[in-house]
Amino acid sequence: MASVVETVQKEVQPLIEAHHFELVDIEFVKEGKSWYLRVYIDKPGGITIEDCAEVSDQISEKLDSLEPDPFPQAYFLEVSSPGAERPIKTSNDWKRAVGQYIHISLYAPVDGKKVFEGTLDSYSGSEISLTYMEKTRKITKQFAVKQIGFARFAIKF
């Protein structure tokens, strides 16, 4: 399914950028008996339902016109915001996250823990610095980006 996602990205990126939106992610996944093509977009201040509807119509027209059809089966197209707890995947995502509260899950435990939530202090391209609370103590720790299996923005309660 990687080729479907790559094809869609190549075709829809210019449409999304023409609106001054950011293409955050694309998924082509099977849920139950149905396939879904999910396109996540964002902009400063957030995406509205109207933004999603407008872009969805244009994406649908563009994908329907492709020859040969890159989709091996029927699918539902969903265009939406990535949400408040959007994943952090790209270098630009990491740069944007500096100063923000984030959640990271590690491939292997560090100090007996695989999950950390705290403020991202810095990102160097290969390493992050995260300040988090452990009981009543504030701790700052460095992690190599390659140690991180998954990262996302988080909401602090």
For each residue, the residues with C-beta under 8 A, 3 or more apart:
1: 4 5 28 29
2: 5 6
3: 6 7 70
4: 1 7 8 28 37 70 71 72
5: 1 2 8 9 26 27 28
6: 2 3 9 10
7: 3 4 10 11 66 70
8: 4 5 11 12 26 28 37 39 63 70
9: 5 6 12 13 23 26
10: 6 7 13
11: 7 8 14 15 62 63 66
12: 8 9 15 16 23 26 39 59 62 63
13: 9 10 16 17 23
14: 11 17 18
15: 11 12 18 19 55 58 59 62
16: 12 13 19 21 22 23 39 41 55
17: 13 14 20 21 23
18: 14 15
19: 15 16 43 51 54 55
20: 17 43
21: 16 17 41 42 43 47 51 55
22: 16 41 42 43
23: 9 12 13 16 17 26 39 40 41
24: 40 41 42 82 86
25: 38 39 40 82 87 89
26: 5 8 9 12 23 37 38 39 40
27: 5 36 37 38 40
28: 1 4 5 8 35 36 37 38 75
29: 1 35 36 38
30: 34 35 36
31: 34 35 36
32:
33:
34: 30 31 75 76
35: 28 29 30 31 71 73 74 75 76
36: 27 28 29 30 31 75 76 77 78
37: 4 8 26 27 28 63 71 75 76 77 78
38: 25 26 27 28 29 78 79 80
39: 8 12 16 23 25 26 55 56 59 77 78 79 80
40: 23 24 25 26 27 79 80 81 82 86
41: 16 21 22 23 24 47 51 52 55 79 80 81 82
42: 21 22 24 46 47 81 82 86
43: 19 20 21 22 46 47 51
44:
45:
46: 42 43 81
47: 21 41 42 43 51 52 80 81
48: 51 52
49: 52 53
50: 53 54
51: 19 21 41 43 47 48 54 55
52: 41 47 48 49 55 56 79 80 81
53: 49 50 56 57 79
54: 19 50 51 57 58
55: 15 16 19 21 39 41 51 52 58 59 79
56: 39 52 53 59 60 77 78 79
57: 53 54 60 61
58: 15 54 55 61 62
59: 12 15 39 55 56 62 63 77 79
60: 56 57 63 64 77
61: 57 58 64 65
62: 11 12 15 58 59 65 66
63: 8 11 12 37 59 60 66 70 71 77
64: 60 61
65: 61 62
66: 7 11 62 63 69 70
67:
68:
69: 66
70: 3 4 7 8 63 66
71: 4 35 37 63 74 75
72: 4
73: 35
74: 35 71
75: 28 34 35 36 37 71
76: 34 35 36 37
77: 36 37 39 56 59 60 63
78: 36 37 38 39 56
79: 38 39 40 41 52 53 55 56 59
80: 38 39 40 41 47 52 83
81: 40 41 42 46 47 52
82: 24 25 40 41 42 86 87
83: 80 86
84: 153 155
85: 103 152 153 154 155
86: 24 40 42 82 83 93 152 153
87: 25 82 93 150 151 152
88: 93 94 97 102 151 152 153
89: 25 93 151
90: 93 94
91: 94 95 125
92: 95 96
93: 86 87 88 89 90 96 97
94: 88 90 91 97 98 120 123 128 145 151
95: 91 92 98 123
96: 92 93 100
97: 88 93 94 100 102 120 123 151 153
98: 94 95 120 121 122 123
99: 119 120 121
100: 96 97 119 120 153
101: 117 118 119 120 153 154 155 156
102: 88 97 117 118 119 120 130 151 152 153 154
103: 85 115 116 117 151 152 153 154
104: 115 116 117 128 130 143 148 150 151
105: 114 115 148 149 150 151
106: 109 110 113 114 115 116 143 147 148 149
107: 114 147 148 149
108: 114 147
109: 106 112 113 114
110: 106 113 114 141 143 147
111:
112: 109
113: 106 109 110 116
114: 105 106 107 108 109 110
115: 103 104 105 106
116: 103 104 106 113 130 132 141 143
117: 101 102 103 104 132 154 156
118: 101 102 130 131 132 133
119: 99 100 101 102 130 131 132
120: 94 97 98 99 100 101 102 123 128 129 130
121: 98 99 128 129 130 131 140
122: 98 128 129
123: 94 95 97 98 120 127 128
124: 127 128
125: 91 145
126: 144 145 146
127: 123 124 142 143 144 145
128: 94 104 120 121 122 123 124 142 143 145 148
129: 120 121 122 140 141 142
130: 102 104 116 118 119 120 121 140 141 142 143
131: 118 119 121 138 139 140
132: 116 117 118 119 138 139 141
133: 118 136 137 138 139
134: 137 139
135:
136: 133
137: 133 134
138: 131 132 133
139: 131 132 133 134
140: 121 129 130 131
141: 110 116 129 130 132
142: 127 128 129 130
143: 104 106 110 116 127 128 130 147 148
144: 126 127 147 148
145: 94 125 126 127 128 148
146: 126
147: 106 107 108 110 143 144
148: 104 105 106 107 128 143 144 145 151
149: 105 106 107
150: 87 104 105
151: 87 88 89 94 97 102 103 104 105 148
152: 85 86 87 88 102 103
153: 84 85 86 88 97 100 101 102 103
154: 85 101 102 103 117
155: 84 85 101
156: 101 117
157:
